[in-house]
Amino acid sequence: MKSRVLIAFAIGILLIVLGTGAVLWYVVRHLPGGALLFGISEQMLANPPIASIPGVTDRIVHGIDPLSLLQDQPTGASNAATSYIEVVRSLAARQAEGALDRSPEGIYLLTDSEFDTFLEGARQTDCDFSKESLVLYGKPVRLAPAADISDSLAHLSWLTEIGRAAIERGAQHEAAGRPTAALQFYEATVKFGFDVERGRESIIQVLTGAAIQKMGAQKLRQFYEANGATLRAQQWSDFLDDLKIFISKFKDKTDMLMKAVGLTPETVANGLWILQHDRDHLFRREALAGLGVQRVLARDTVDPVLERIAESDPDPYVREAARNALKLAPVPETDK
């Protein structure tokens, strides 16, 4: 008797689930992209919850340019990223061969040749990772601004290791009484971190670059304090204060993105608002990743916006991200 009751109960639950699913399927198919079903009103789209957050559309910039504080100003005309990626490629190859060791502090030991290549990169004025190519662990790495959630960013952990190794090499020179060599590595680390950050390829790359700059600036402040150069020490202290504010603002804005993630009317409205009103291309690309999933809730509302962005946005990587969200084939440049 109990088994029959349980079977009947299970069948009843199944019928309810199937019936509910059928109703949802019908409504999503026959209403405007499910917008009425999920309560995405015109008023919510015009005034989403996220729009009231201060600083959402602020452009993020440093108050102090770290390059202006360097004694050894970069003057080279080559692409700094070429050298940096060559070091990453060399480290990954040595790791695959089992020839990569760590110091007692757990920092990867770079060869003299790898350090020379790193310093050569730091001497260059410009840096454009998108002009380089890299394959790690058998998979192409995305060096251009990220345009899809599946993009591999495996190089970023290596960039952090290079920064840590450069700081350690500078400290070794300083301890050995070679201040000029120590200063060269500390300044090169700041320049390296600045190069990693400024391309705004991804959120994690910006934070990686800022962290590397912080390592270098802290050592420069300590270096100048130890050598009685009070003014220079204060300049780097001021830069570190500014960097702290920058990182805080950036993390706040990153947290803001979380309000545009998920399958609710509010997250769809928030994502569309970021996409159409934020001036920061990086955060617009990130919002597109969420909207690609959220199209299931309100396709008739979301798709026209994505199609317009994919066709005419001034930033090529935002256009690419929009096409990825729509799963469209690339549109020829001549058609834009």
N, C-alpha and C positions, 0 to 999 in steps of 0.2 A: 504493500500500500504506500509506504513511504517513498519507495523508488518511483512509483507512478506519479506521486505528487511532485517529486523533484524533477522528473522528466517534463511534466506539464508546466512546471515553473520555468524550467530552462527554455522550453519551446515558447512560452509567453514572452520571456525576456528577449529571445531571438527575434520574435515577430516585432516587438517594440523597436529593437535596434534597426531591423531591416526597414520598418515603416518610417522611422525617423530619418534613416539614410536616404530613403526614396524621396521623402519630402525635401530634404536639404538639396539633393541632386536636382530635383525639379526646379526649386527656387533659384539655385545658383545658375542653372541653364537659362531660365526665362526672365529673371529680373536683371537689371543693369549690373552685370558683373558681381552680383551678390551684395551690392552696396546697401540696398534696403534691408536685406536680411541681417547684415552685421552692423547696421546703424551708423554708416558713414554718411553723415549729412553734409550738405554744402557749407553749413555754418562751421562744422568741425574742421572741414578742409581749409576754410578761410582763416580760422582762429584755433589751430590745434593747441593742445596743452603745452607743447614744447616752446611755442612762440613767445611765451611770457618769461622765459629764462634769460636773464641778462647776459649779454656777451655772446649769444649764439652766432651772430653774424660778424663778430669782431675779427679782424685780420690779425693773425698772430705773428709778431715780429720781435726781435731782440731790441732792447733799448741801447745796448752797447755791442758794437761789432768787435768780436774777439780778434779779428785779423789786424785791426788798427793798433792793437797792443803788442803785437809780435815784433821783436827786434829784427828777426830774419824774415823779411817780407817775401811772400811767394811771388816770383816773377816769371816762371816758366810758361811757355805757350802750349804745352802738350795737355792731354787730358789726364788729370790726376787719377781718375777711376781706372785707367789702364794699368797703372802700377799697383793700385790696391787690389784689384781683381787678380793680378798675376801672383801676388802674395797669397791670396786665398787659394788659388789653384795649386800653388806649390805646397802649401800646408796640407791641403786635402790629399794630394798625391803622396806626400810623406806619411800621412796617417794611414792610408791604404796599404802602404808598404811596411807598416809597423816601425817606421823610423822617426816617429815624432815623440819627443820626450817632454816631460814637465819639470819645472823647477820645484824645490821643496815647498814653495808657496802655492803650488798647483797651477802655475802659469806655463803655457806652452813656450818652449824654447825655440826662438827663431834663429835661423842661421845668419851669418854676417851678410850674405848675399840677399836674403829676404829683407833684412833691415835696410840695406842700401836701396832696394827697390821701394820700400815703404817711404823712406826719406825723399826719394826722387819724386814720388807722388805728392808729398806735402809741399814740394817746391813749386808746384804748378798752380797757376792762378785759377783755372776753371776745372770743374769736375762734373762729368755727365755720365752716370752709370748706364743710362739707356743706350749709349753707343757701344757698350761692351757686351760680351756673351760669356756664359758660364754654365757648365754642366757639373752637378754634384750628385754623387750617389746614383748615377745613371739617369738623372732627371734634369731637364733644362731649368735653370733658375730665372726667375723674373727680376731683371735689373731695372727695367723701365718702371714707371709708376704702376703699382698694382691695380688691375682692372677686374679681377675676378677672385672670389673667395678661395678658389682652388690654386691660385698662384703659389709656386714654391718660393719661399724666402729663406732658404737654407743657408745662404751666405751670411746672414746677419749675426749668427753666433760666432762665425769666424772673424767678423769685423770687430766684435767685442774683444775677442782673444788677442787680436793684433794690437788694439789699444792698450790692453793690460800689459802685453809684452813690451811695448815701447816705453811705458812708464817704468817698468822694472829695469829695462836697460839704462834709462836715464838715471835711476837711483843708483845703479851700480857704478856709473861714471862719477856721480856726485860723491859717493862713498870713497872712491879711489882718488879723489882730488882732481877730477877733470870737469870743472864747472861749465866750460864752454860746450863740451860734448853733452853734458847732462841737460843744459838749457836747450840744445838743439832737439833732443828727443821730447822734452816736455812741450816745447812749442809745436813740434810736428804733430804731437798727439792732439792738441787743441785744433790745429788746422784739419787734421784727419776727421775729428768728430764733427767739425763744422761742415765738411764736405759730405759726410754721411747724412747729416740732418737736412741740409738745405735743398736737396732734390725733392723732398717730401714724397718719396716713392710709396711709403706706407706709414701707418701710425707707429708700428713697432720700430721702423727705421728712424723716424724722427726721435723717438725716445732713446734708441740706441746711440744716435749721434749726440744727443744732449748729455747722456751718461758719460760718453767718452770725453767730451769737452770738460765736464766736471772733474774727471780724473786729472786731466792735464792742467786745468786752472788751479786746482788745489795744490799740486806739486809746484807750480810756478809761484803761487803766493808764499808757500813755505820756503822755496828757494830764495826769493828776494828778502823775506824776513830774516833768514839765516845770514844773508850777506849784507844786511843793513840798508837795503834799497827800499826805504819806507814808502816812497811815492808809488813805485811800481807794485809793491806788495798790496797797497791800498787799491790800485786800479784793478788788480785781479780779484781782490776781495769784493769790490763793487760789481764786477762781472759775475761772480758767483751768486751774489744777491739777486742780480737781474735774471740769471739762469734759473734760480729757484722759483722766481715768480713766473717765468716762462713755462717751466715744467708743470707748475701748479695750474696755470691757465689751460695748458694743453690737456692735462689729465681731466680737468673739469669738462672740457669740450668733448673729450673722449667718453666720459661718463654720460654726457648728453646723448650720445649716439645710442646708448642702451635704451633710451626712451623711444627709439625708432626700430627696435628689434622685437619681433613677436607677431602673433596673429590676432591682433585686436584692432578695432576701429581706430583707437588712439595711435597705435604704432604706425599704421598706414598713413594717417594724417600727418604724423610727425615726420615720417620719412619723406613724404612728398613736399612738406614745407622746407626741410633741409635742402632737398634737391633743387628747389626752385628759388630759394632765397639766400642760401649761404654762399658767400663769396669765396670760400676756401675749397679749391678743387679736390683736395684730399678727402675732406669730409663728405663732399657730394658723391665721390666714388664709393666711399664706405656706405653711404645711405642707399646707393643703388644695389649693393649686395643684398640688403634686406628686402628691398622692394621686389627683387626678382622672385623671392619666395612669397611675398605678400600679395602678388598678383592674383592668387587663388581667391582672395577675399573680395576684391573689387577690381576685376580686370578692366571693365569698361571705364573705370575712373583712373586707374594707374597706367594702362597701356598708352593712351594718347600722350601723356606726359613723357613717358619713356621714349616713345617714338620721336617726339619733337626733340628731346635731348640727344638721342642717337643720331639724328639728322643734322642738327644745326648748332649744337653747343660749341663754343669757341675752343674748348680744351679737347684735344684729340683723345686723351685717355679717359675723360668723362664720356665722350661719345662711345669709345670702345666698351666701357663698363656698362653703358646703357644697352648696347647691342647684346652683351653677354646676358644681361638681365632679361632681355626679350628673346634670347636664343636666336638672334637674326644673323644671317651671313653678313660679313663686312660690306659696307656700302663703298663703292669706288670713290676716291677723292674727287674725281671729276663731277660726281653727282651731287656733291655737297653745295 
